[in-house]
């Protein structure tokens, strides 16, 4: 089974909730990207999870927060504008997308 990709969008989140979500994603071996407020790109390399599974992860960490989880088909269907520093990856908004999302 190939990897699956998801986008999670929240209407609000505290820093504590975001930190807890990062810990949860890392503990569950999910790759993630989070450069835009309340938006998360997530990759499940096992391909076993679906959007409902991802939503079940989101709900306890962000109680009473409106959110949506979208499955994203394979392909490089994105475009963006933001920091694109080739020398410092921490200042490059797109490095993870090129190296992980598109593969």
C-alpha positions, 0 to 999 in steps of 0.5 A, spaced: 500 500 500 502 506 498 503 512 502 496 517 503 496 524 504 492 529 508 490 536 509 487 538 516 484 545 517 482 548 523 479 554 525 483 556 531 488 552 535 492 554 541 500 553 542 499 548 547 494 544 542 499 545 536 505 542 540 501 536 543 499 535 535 506 535 533 508 530 539 502 526 537 504 526 529 511 524 531 509 519 536 505 515 530 510 516 525 506 521 521 510 526 517 508 533 517 508 540 514 505 546 518 508 553 515 501 556 515 496 557 521 491 552 523 493 548 516 497 541 517 499 537 511 500 530 513 503 524 510 502 517 512 507 512 509 504 506 511 497 508 507 493 505 512 489 511 515 484 515 512 481 521 513 476 519 518 482 516 522 486 522 522 480 526 524 479 521 530 487 524 532 485 531 531 478 531 535 481 529 542 487 534 541 483 540 539 476 539 542 470 544 540 475 546 534 471 546 527 476 542 522 476 538 516 480 533 514 481 532 506 485 526 502 489 529 497 491 524 491 498 523 489 501 528 484 504 535 485 498 539 485 500 545 489 503 552 488 505 557 494 508 563 495 513 564 502 520 564 504 524 560 499 531 560 502 536 555 499 541 555 504 537 555 511 532 549 510 528 552 516 527 558 512 525 555 506 517 554 506 517 549 500 523 544 502 519 539 505 513 539 500 518 538 494 522 532 498 516 529 501 509 531 499 511 530 491 515 524 492 
